[in-house]
Amino acid sequence: MSRPSETGMADAAPTRETILSIGPDHSGETSTLTVKQLEKRYGARTVVRDVSLEVRSGEVVGLLGPNGAGKTTSFYMIVGLVPLDAGEILLDDVEISQLPIHRRARLGLSYLPQEASVFRKLSVEQNIRAVLELQTDEHDRRLSRSEVNTRTDALLQELQIAHLRDNAALSLSGGERRRVEIARALASDPSFILLDEPFAGVDPIAVLEIQKIVRFLKARNIGVLITDHNVRETLGICDHAYIIADGHVLASGAPADIIENEHVRRVYLGEHFKM
């Protein structure tokens, strides 16, 4: 293990040995989450139109925009919480547009809501084991007790929460809870993780912690899609961003390009925005 930083996360990328102890190694795999021409209508009002985006393995993508612009609706259509009226969502070559959220999860699309998603009365270790005990191996067999133990220990260590393993989830701070939620998400071996407002309501130290977690996911070759109102924190961690305004994609590109875009500054960031 690398030495933890002052924010509680390891600074170095996870080693191959650690990855293998957590679960299958996806470092050589390439997957793509493709969203094509999404549309959503409520009565006569079209709130999302022609929204397309792409997230690849090991890529961090931000979905940003003003309040009421359609970014949250677009995000929830990708997650599976809101049905789409037109367009399609593909996980590699598999059409998942009409699948419920739990079916998407089985295919490798994991969702972390803004609200707490841990079992509050269970310990940190029990929260992780509860997910692992439902997992199957490549032969569709449940993991053995020793495999569950090994992966539980690896996740506790890699997310720097081993010292909290016996603590009840309800006693955790916001940053600690988020790390447990990430560990639970990793226990299901996802290809992509969708983060809803990960920076909301957390203190500056926890923001750094969450950014380290996102880098950790990227190092594991997991694609990450983030929607958040905290622009600086999100652009600071993204490889690519999409700006939604008035229900459509106003601009997309690397964070530096987004910041310099005149239309984005006028509609969303403001003329004097700086990172």
N, C-alpha and C positions, 0 to 999 in steps of 0.2 A: 504494500500500500504506500502511496505517496503521502507526504506530510500534509495534513489538513491546513487550509488557509484559515485566516481569522474569521472568515464567514462560515466555516464549518464544512466546506466541501473540498475534496482533493483538487489540487491545481493541475496535476498531470492528467492526461487522457487515460482511460482504463486500459490495462494490459489485456492481451489476448487471453491469458490465463484467468483473469478476473471475469472477462466476458463469458468464457466457457463455463465457469462455475455458476454464473447467474442464469444462463440459458444458452440456446443455440447461437452460434456465431454467424452474424449476418454481414460481417465486414466486407465480404466479396460480392454481396448481392446488390442488385439495383432494382428498385421498385419505383413506380410513379403513381401519384394520386392526381388524376386529371379531372378538372371541372370544366364543362363546356356549356356555354350559353344558358346559364340558369335564369329562370324567370319565376317570379312569385307575384300573384295578384290577390288582393282582398277586395272582392266586389269589383267595382269599376276602376279601382286604383291599382296601378302596377308599381310595386315597391322595389322590385329587383328586376332588371332586364339585361340580358346578354352579358352576364358575368361569367368570365372564363379565367381560370388560373391553373397553376401546376405546382406540385411539390414533389421533389425527388428525394431519394434516400440520402440521408446525411445533410439535408438542406433545411435551413430555418427560414420560414416565410412568414411575413407579417401581413395581416388583413386589417387595414386601418381606414378611418374616415370620420366625418362629423357625426354627431348624434342624429339619428333618424335618417341616415344616408342609405341604409340597407345592408351595412356590413354584418350586423348581428344576424339578420335574417339569412343572409348568404351563408354565414358560418353554420347556423343551425340546420340549414338544408344539407350541408356537407356532413354534419354530424349524424343527421337522421332524425332530428327533433321536429323539424318543420317539413311537410311534404312540398315538393316542387311542382310547379305547373307546366314547366317546359325545361328542356335541357337534359343533360346527363352527367353522371358522376361515375368515373371508372377507377378501379383499383387494379393497376396494370391493365389486363384485357377483360377484367370482370366488371360487368355493369352492376352497380350497387344502388342505383338511384331510388329504387322502390323497396330496398331492404330495410327492416327495422334496425334500430341502433344496436341491439344485441347481436344480430347477424353480421353487421359491419365489424363489430368488435372481434368476432370469431375469425374474420378474414384478415385481421391485422390493423384495424382502425380503432385506436383507443381514444377516448374522450375524457378530459379532466374538466369538470365544471368549476365555476367560480366558487360555488358553495362547497362546504366541507363534504367530502365523500368517504370519509373513514367511518368505521364502526366505533362510535364514541366510547362505548363501555368495554371494548376489547383492548388488550394491550397492543403496543406497536408490533410486536412479533406475531401475535394472533391475527392482526389485520393482514399481514403479508401471507402467512400460512393459509388463511382462509381462501385466498386466490390460488395459491400454488396447489392446494389439495384438489382443486377442480380441473387442473391442467392435465393434458395427455401428452405422451411422447409421439415420435414419428410413426409408431405402430398403433396409435390411438388407444394406448394403455395409460391408465392413471400413473402418475409419478410415484415411485416407491418412497417410503418414509425417509430413507437416507438421501434420496434426491431432493425431497422437499427440505430436509434439514440443511443440505449443502447450499441450495439456492437461497434459502431464507438467510443464512449466515452471510452469504456473499452480498445480497442486497442490503442488508443491515450495515455491512462494512462499507460498501461502495457509496452509499448515500449518507454515510457518516451519522448513522442513528443507532449504532450498536449499543451505545450507552443508555439509550432510551427504550431498549427492547421490552422491558417489563413495565414501562409506564403506560397508564391508561391514555387512550387517544384524546380524551376530553381535557387532559392536563397540558397538552402541547401548545406551544406558541404557534403563530401563523406560519412562520417559516419552517418549523419542525413538522407541522401537519402537512405542509406542501411536500416535503421530502418523503413522508410516509405515503402520500398519495402517488407520487412518482414511482416509488418502490412497488406499490400495488399494481400500477399500470405496467411496469416492466415485467412483473411476474407473469403476465399473460402473453409475453413475447410479441409485442406489436411491431409492425413495420412503420406505422405513423402514429404520432400523438398530437391530438388537437387540444390546445390550451386556451381556455376561456378566461380572460381577464386575470392572468397569473400574477400581475403586479398590483392588483387592486387591494387597498387596505393593508398594505404591509410597509414596515419601516425601511429606511435606506439600507440597513445591513441585510435585511431579508431580500431586498431587491437584488443585491449583489449575489446572494445565495441562489436565488432563482435563476439568475443569468448563468451562474456556474452549472446549475442543473441542466439548463438548456444546452450548454456547450458539451456536457457529459453525454446527453442524448445524441447530439450531432456526432460525437466521437464514436458512439456505438452504431453509427450509420442509420439512425432512426430519423425519418423526416418529421419535422415539427411545423405545425401551422398555429400561429398565435393571433388572436384578436384581443385588443386591449385599448383602453382610452389613454394610457400612459405612453405618449408618442416617443419620447426620448429613450425610455427604457426598452421599448420594443425595437425601434430602429437601431439601437445600440447592440442588439444581439442578432439581427436578421442578416441573411445573405441577400434577400430579395423581398420587396414589399409591393403590395397592391393597395391603391387608395380608391375607396369606394365613395362616390359622391352622387347624389340624386339618383341612386339605384343602379348605377353602372360604374365600370372601371374607368376612373378619370386618368390614372397614370399607373405605371408599374416600372420597376427597375431596382437597381442597387440603392441602398439608403442614401448614398451621396448624390445620386441622380434625382431621387425623390425630393431631397432637401432643396436642390437648386431649381426644381421645376416651378416655373412662374404660376401655372394654373393651380398647382397644389398649394403654393404659398398664399395665393389669393383666396382660395376656397376653404383651406383647412389649417395650414401651419401658421399663417400670418407672415407679414413681410419681414419681421425682425427675428424670426425663429433661428436659433442656433443650437447645436448639440452640446 
